[in-house]
Structure formats: structure tokens, C-alpha cells
Amino acid sequence: MDALDQVKKRYATSQALMDQIRYAAESLSLQFDRWDEQHVAGPSLYFLIVAEMSFNGYTDPLGANKWPISRCKIVTESLDTFTEVAGDVAMTQDGAIMITADGTIQQQMVRVRNPPRDGMSGINELNPADWMGTKHLSALETSLREDVIWAITLSEEDGRVTTFLDGAYRDYPRDEIGGRWRPE
């Protein structure tokens, strides 16, 4: 199998999974109507879609922050349920939510350790945007890890949704999310 075939195989199902997570994050951003109020934080999410179950080498459990797997264990079972639970988590929990490539959500939310500056290919070539805060910078750097397929964030400050893939990102500011399907 050549390199292109390996890439196609790796991302074959992950694009649909990432899209579902991104659309849920966009829905939460659009549902929140207090973005313009001072001292009000909106929903905040940080998802990592990983190829392997073993992510202990670069994460640490984040205390009592847990995804309620009794309510939603697999992203693709019900987008409505996933979005509802993600909304609750976005307002009450902190940390990265780990999702395996098959859509299974891990209960323990985590803190992602910064990669070593000299130990990861591409880390010194990253080009973060001025608006990126800690969560976004973490997602950008973490997207370079070999077993991380996608990272998706929802900013609590302005409702933007951003996807990260292999050190690159695509930003969806709140006023642009939803595209032609955006409700008025």
C-alpha cells in the first residue's frame, strides 16, 4: 500500500465523524444568544478524534471532568443526543474529549501535554492565528501527533468553530457557520 492509499484509508470514515462533531459544535454556537454580553462565557468544547485507544503518553486525566457516557457513548448513534450532551458538557466541564475513530467517546476528559519543541516534526513550522487561545493552540499542536486524526474546538469567547488536521486549521467564525442552511 503506497502513502496515498494509507492516507485515504486513515481518513475514510473520520471525515464523516469530524463533520458530525463540527455540526454539533456549530449548532451549540448558534443556539447560544449571549455572545455579545460582557463577562459571559459561552459553550466551550475541545474534541480529539484519535486512531488509537492509547493516548496516555500525551494526556493527563482532568480531575472530575467526565463525559456522561451513560447518556451518550457513541457520537454516531444519535446526532441530537450527542449535541444535547455536548451542550451540557460545554457549559459545565473542561478539558479535551477523546473520541476513537469508531466514534466511541471516552469518559475521562483530559489535559493535553504540549509536545516537545524538538521532538515532533512540523512543530516549529506551525502558524497560529492571533485569535488563538490556549485551547486552540493545544489543538493545533496536538493535530501533529501521528495518532490524532482531527481536533475540533468551539470557542467560549466568540462561538467560532475550528477544525485542525496535521498542523493546519480551518476556522468557521460564528457569523459564517451554517452556510446556506444557517437559520435567520
C-alpha positions as CSV (number, residue, x, y, z in Angstrom):
1,M,0.0,0.0,0.0
2,D,1.5,3.3,-1.0
3,A,1.4,6.5,1.1
4,L,-1.7,7.9,-0.7
5,D,-3.6,4.7,-0.1
6,Q,-2.6,4.8,3.6
7,V,-3.9,8.4,3.9
8,K,-7.2,7.5,2.2
9,K,-7.7,4.6,4.5
10,R,-6.9,6.6,7.6
11,Y,-9.4,9.3,6.8
12,A,-12.1,7.4,5.0
13,T,-14.5,7.4,7.9
14,S,-13.0,10.1,10.0
15,Q,-14.3,12.9,7.7
16,A,-17.9,12.0,8.4
17,L,-17.3,11.7,12.2
18,M,-15.5,15.1,12.2
19,D,-18.4,16.6,10.3
20,Q,-20.9,15.4,12.8
21,I,-18.9,16.8,15.7
22,R,-18.3,20.1,13.9
23,Y,-22.0,20.4,13.1
24,A,-22.9,19.7,16.7
25,A,-20.5,22.4,17.8
26,E,-21.9,24.9,15.2
27,S,-25.4,24.1,16.5
28,L,-24.4,24.9,20.1
29,S,-22.7,28.2,18.9
30,L,-25.9,29.2,17.1
31,Q,-28.2,28.3,20.0
32,F,-26.2,30.4,22.5
33,D,-27.5,34.0,22.3
34,R,-25.4,35.9,24.8
35,W,-22.1,36.1,22.9
36,D,-22.2,39.9,22.9
37,E,-22.6,40.2,26.7
38,Q,-19.5,41.2,28.7
39,H,-18.2,38.7,31.3
40,V,-20.3,35.9,29.9
41,A,-18.6,32.8,28.6
42,G,-20.4,30.7,26.0
43,P,-20.2,26.9,25.4
44,S,-16.6,25.6,25.1
45,L,-15.5,22.3,23.6
46,Y,-12.3,20.6,22.6
47,F,-12.6,17.2,20.8
48,L,-9.8,15.0,19.7
49,I,-10.5,12.1,17.3
50,V,-7.8,9.6,17.8
51,A,-6.8,6.5,15.8
52,E,-5.6,4.6,18.9
53,M,-7.0,3.9,22.4
54,S,-3.7,4.7,24.0
55,F,-3.3,8.4,24.5
56,N,-1.9,8.3,28.0
57,G,1.6,9.2,26.6
58,Y,0.4,12.8,26.0
59,T,-2.6,13.4,28.2
60,D,-3.5,13.5,31.9
61,P,-6.9,13.0,33.5
62,L,-8.6,16.3,34.3
63,G,-10.0,15.6,37.7
64,A,-13.7,15.0,37.9
65,N,-14.3,16.3,34.4
66,K,-16.1,13.4,32.7
67,W,-18.3,12.9,29.6
68,P,-21.6,11.3,30.7
69,I,-21.3,8.1,28.7
70,S,-24.5,6.8,30.3
71,R,-26.3,9.4,28.2
72,C,-24.1,9.2,25.0
73,K,-21.3,6.7,24.4
74,I,-21.0,6.9,20.6
75,V,-21.2,10.1,18.5
76,T,-23.0,8.5,15.6
77,E,-25.8,6.8,17.4
78,S,-27.9,10.0,17.5
79,L,-26.7,13.4,16.5
80,D,-29.5,15.0,18.5
81,T,-28.5,13.2,21.7
82,F,-24.8,13.9,21.0
83,T,-25.5,17.6,20.5
84,E,-27.6,17.8,23.7
85,V,-25.0,16.1,25.8
86,A,-22.2,18.1,24.3
87,G,-24.2,21.3,25.2
88,D,-24.4,20.2,28.8
89,V,-20.7,19.3,28.9
90,A,-19.7,22.6,27.1
91,M,-21.2,24.6,29.9
92,T,-20.1,22.6,32.9
93,Q,-16.9,20.7,32.2
94,D,-13.4,21.5,31.0
95,G,-10.8,19.5,29.1
96,A,-10.4,17.6,25.9
97,I,-12.9,15.0,25.0
98,M,-11.2,11.9,23.4
99,I,-13.1,10.1,20.7
100,T,-11.8,7.0,19.0
101,A,-12.0,6.7,15.2
102,D,-15.1,4.4,15.5
103,G,-17.0,7.3,17.3
104,T,-16.7,5.9,20.9
105,I,-16.4,8.7,23.4
106,Q,-14.0,8.2,26.3
107,Q,-15.5,9.1,29.7
108,Q,-12.5,10.8,31.3
109,M,-11.8,14.3,29.9
110,V,-8.1,15.1,29.7
111,R,-5.4,17.8,29.7
112,V,-3.2,17.5,26.7
113,R,0.5,18.0,27.3
114,N,2.5,20.3,25.0
115,P,4.7,18.3,22.6
116,P,8.4,18.8,22.9
117,R,9.6,21.6,20.6
118,D,12.4,19.5,19.1
119,G,10.7,16.1,19.2
120,M,7.9,16.4,16.7
121,S,8.1,17.0,13.0
122,G,6.4,20.2,11.9
123,I,6.0,21.8,15.4
124,N,8.3,24.7,14.6
125,E,6.6,25.4,11.3
126,L,3.1,26.0,12.8
127,N,1.5,29.3,12.0
128,P,-1.1,30.0,14.7
129,A,-3.6,32.9,14.3
130,D,-3.6,35.9,16.6
131,W,-7.0,35.0,18.0
132,M,-6.0,31.5,19.1
133,G,-6.1,31.0,22.9
134,T,-4.7,28.1,24.9
135,K,-7.3,25.5,23.8
136,H,-6.8,26.4,20.1
137,L,-3.0,26.3,20.3
138,S,-3.2,23.0,22.0
139,A,-5.5,21.6,19.3
140,L,-3.2,23.0,16.6
141,E,-0.1,21.4,18.1
142,T,-1.8,18.1,19.0
143,S,-3.1,17.7,15.5
144,L,0.5,17.0,14.5
145,R,0.6,13.8,16.6
146,E,0.6,10.7,14.5
147,D,-2.4,9.0,16.2
148,V,-4.5,12.2,16.3
149,I,-6.8,12.3,13.3
150,W,-8.7,15.5,13.9
151,A,-9.1,18.2,16.6
152,I,-12.3,20.3,16.8
153,T,-12.8,23.3,19.0
154,L,-15.7,25.6,20.0
155,S,-14.5,28.9,21.4
156,E,-16.2,30.1,24.6
157,E,-15.3,33.7,23.7
158,D,-16.9,34.2,20.3
159,G,-18.5,30.9,19.2
160,R,-16.1,30.2,16.4
161,V,-15.7,26.5,15.4
162,T,-12.3,25.4,14.2
163,T,-11.1,22.1,12.8
164,F,-7.4,21.0,12.9
165,L,-5.7,18.4,10.7
166,D,-2.0,17.7,10.6
167,G,-0.9,21.2,11.8
168,A,-3.4,23.1,9.5
169,Y,-6.7,24.5,10.6
170,R,-10.0,25.7,9.1
171,D,-11.8,28.4,11.0
172,Y,-15.5,29.0,11.0
173,P,-16.3,32.3,12.7
174,R,-19.8,32.4,14.3
175,D,-21.2,34.7,11.6
176,E,-20.2,32.2,8.9
177,I,-21.2,28.9,10.4
178,G,-24.2,27.0,9.0
179,G,-23.5,28.2,5.5
180,R,-26.6,28.4,3.2
181,W,-28.5,26.3,5.8
182,R,-28.0,28.9,8.6
183,P,-31.3,29.9,10.1
184,E,-32.1,33.6,10.1
